[in-house]
Structures are given as structure tokens and as C-alpha cells.
Amino acid sequence: MIDLEVVVPDGILCLFSAWNIHGLTTSLPQAYHVAIKRGKKIRLPEYPPIALHFLAESILELGTEEKVVSNYEIKVYNVELSVCDAIKFRNKIGIDVCSKVVNNYLALPNRDLTLLMDNANKLRIAKTLEKYLEIKL
């Protein structure tokens, strides 16, 4: 783990990095996946590998939480928003990865389907998520 705030100010761990932190995937990410405000210029170091994802300011802070991982305080998307990201980017990450994330989320005892659907509505993926949930539940 790195001190994310030093390397990417105002960055939020997302996608593979967030899924790994929340235990939604068993694979280790090849890079730190970090969401930042669209249009922001960042100079990245050669190491560690960091994949930037530029998001509109209106949805950037949606579902963020602070966690302590390996003694570093980091900003990461909550588990429900992380699942929504899997649905939203299913064609880029692969249907198998998306399905695994959704399955692992549904197996969690403290899942919040109301918050999941609320985030899905804000990200405009509610109909797609409903299809996944109909199949899985």
C-alpha cells in the first residue's frame, strides 16, 4: 500500500483496487486504480504503477469512505459503489470479473441493496443492475 494522498492528491481508490480492499475479488490488481476529477493534471511516478480514471466532479465523491489499510489512511469507494463500477465497466473488465464481484457482494452478510440501487440510479445503470440481481437472487 502507498500513501495515496501524496502520490495522487484527492485520488480515490476504485475498480480493481477497491474490489480487492472490500474482498470482492481474489485477484491482485496489476496497478493502483485511482479515480480523479476529469481534467486534473497529475504527474505519476514510474513506480508504483497507477491507472488513473477521470470522472465528472458530480459523481467523483459519491460513495467515498476513509479506510486504514496497511497503516495508511486512504479514500476508497464504498462496497456498493464498487459493485456499481463493476456493472458500469463490465464490457471493459469482462463479464466474468463483473459476475464474480456481484456474486461476492451478494454473499456479504452486511450488504445494503437499497444503497446499491440508490448508487445505481445516480450512475444510470439501475436497469442493468436489476437484470443481474434478478438472475442472482
C-alpha positions as CSV (number, residue, x, y, z in Angstrom):
1,M,0.0,0.0,0.0
2,I,1.1,3.5,-0.7
3,D,0.3,6.9,0.8
4,L,-2.2,7.7,-1.9
5,E,-2.7,11.3,-0.9
6,V,0.9,12.1,-1.5
7,V,1.1,10.4,-4.9
8,V,-2.3,11.4,-6.2
9,P,-3.8,14.3,-4.2
10,D,-7.6,13.9,-3.9
11,G,-7.5,10.5,-5.5
12,I,-9.9,7.7,-4.6
13,L,-9.2,4.0,-5.0
14,C,-11.6,2.4,-7.4
15,L,-12.3,-0.6,-9.5
16,F,-9.8,-3.5,-9.0
17,S,-8.1,-1.8,-6.0
18,A,-11.4,-1.1,-4.3
19,W,-12.7,-4.7,-5.0
20,N,-9.5,-6.1,-3.5
21,I,-9.9,-4.0,-0.4
22,H,-13.5,-5.0,0.1
23,G,-12.8,-8.7,-0.6
24,L,-14.9,-8.8,-3.8
25,T,-12.2,-10.3,-5.9
26,T,-9.4,-12.8,-5.3
27,S,-7.1,-11.3,-7.9
28,L,-4.5,-8.7,-7.0
29,P,-4.6,-5.6,-9.2
30,Q,-1.7,-5.0,-11.5
31,A,-1.8,-1.3,-10.7
32,Y,-3.4,1.1,-8.2
33,H,-6.7,2.2,-9.8
34,V,-7.4,5.7,-8.8
35,A,-10.4,8.0,-9.7
36,I,-9.7,11.7,-10.0
37,K,-11.5,14.7,-11.2
38,R,-11.8,15.0,-15.0
39,G,-9.3,17.5,-16.4
40,K,-7.0,17.4,-13.5
41,K,-3.3,17.1,-14.4
42,I,-1.3,14.6,-12.4
43,R,2.4,13.7,-12.7
44,L,2.8,10.0,-11.9
45,P,5.9,8.3,-10.6
46,E,7.4,5.4,-12.5
47,Y,6.7,3.1,-9.6
48,P,4.2,2.0,-8.3
49,P,2.0,1.5,-11.4
50,I,-1.1,3.7,-11.2
51,A,-4.1,3.7,-13.6
52,L,-6.0,6.9,-13.5
53,H,-9.7,7.1,-14.2
54,F,-11.1,10.5,-14.8
55,L,-14.6,11.1,-13.6
56,A,-17.0,14.1,-13.6
57,E,-17.0,16.1,-10.5
58,S,-20.7,15.4,-9.9
59,I,-20.0,11.7,-9.3
60,L,-16.4,11.7,-8.1
61,E,-17.2,12.0,-4.4
62,L,-20.2,9.7,-4.5
63,G,-19.8,6.8,-2.1
64,T,-16.4,7.6,-0.8
65,E,-15.2,6.4,2.6
66,E,-11.9,6.6,4.5
67,K,-10.2,3.3,5.5
68,V,-6.9,2.4,7.1
69,V,-5.1,-0.2,5.0
70,S,-1.5,-1.2,5.9
71,N,-1.3,1.8,8.3
72,Y,-2.2,4.3,5.6
73,E,-5.4,6.3,5.6
74,I,-6.9,6.2,2.1
75,K,-10.0,7.2,0.4
76,V,-11.8,4.4,-1.4
77,Y,-15.3,3.9,-2.9
78,N,-17.6,2.0,-0.6
79,V,-18.6,-1.6,-1.4
80,E,-21.9,-0.7,-3.0
81,L,-20.4,1.9,-5.4
82,S,-17.6,-0.6,-6.2
83,V,-20.2,-3.1,-7.3
84,C,-21.9,-0.4,-9.4
85,D,-18.5,0.3,-11.0
86,A,-18.2,-3.4,-11.9
87,I,-21.6,-3.2,-13.7
88,K,-20.8,0.1,-15.3
89,F,-17.5,-1.1,-16.7
90,R,-18.5,-4.7,-17.4
91,N,-17.5,-4.6,-21.1
92,K,-14.0,-3.2,-20.3
93,I,-13.2,-5.5,-17.4
94,G,-15.0,-8.6,-18.6
95,I,-18.4,-10.2,-17.8
96,D,-16.6,-12.9,-15.7
97,V,-15.0,-10.3,-13.4
98,C,-18.2,-8.4,-13.1
99,S,-20.2,-11.5,-12.3
100,K,-17.6,-12.5,-9.6
101,V,-17.8,-9.1,-8.0
102,V,-21.7,-9.2,-7.9
103,N,-21.7,-12.8,-6.5
104,N,-19.2,-11.9,-3.8
105,Y,-21.2,-8.8,-2.9
106,L,-24.5,-10.8,-2.6
107,A,-22.7,-13.3,-0.3
108,L,-21.8,-10.5,2.2
109,P,-23.9,-10.6,5.4
110,N,-24.0,-6.7,5.7
111,R,-24.9,-5.9,2.1
112,D,-27.2,-2.9,1.6
113,L,-29.3,-3.4,-1.5
114,T,-31.1,-0.1,-1.0
115,L,-27.9,1.8,-1.1
116,L,-26.7,-0.3,-4.1
117,M,-29.8,0.6,-6.1
118,D,-29.5,4.3,-5.0
119,N,-26.0,4.4,-6.3
120,A,-27.0,2.6,-9.5
121,N,-29.7,5.2,-10.1
122,K,-27.2,8.0,-9.7
123,L,-24.8,6.3,-12.1
124,R,-27.7,5.5,-14.6
125,I,-27.1,1.7,-14.5
126,A,-30.2,0.7,-12.4
127,K,-31.9,-1.3,-15.2
128,T,-28.7,-3.3,-15.9
129,L,-28.1,-3.9,-12.2
130,E,-31.7,-5.1,-11.8
131,K,-31.2,-7.7,-14.5
132,Y,-28.1,-9.0,-12.7
133,L,-30.0,-9.1,-9.4
134,E,-33.0,-10.9,-10.9
135,I,-30.7,-13.7,-12.1
136,K,-28.7,-13.9,-8.9
137,L,-31.4,-13.6,-6.3
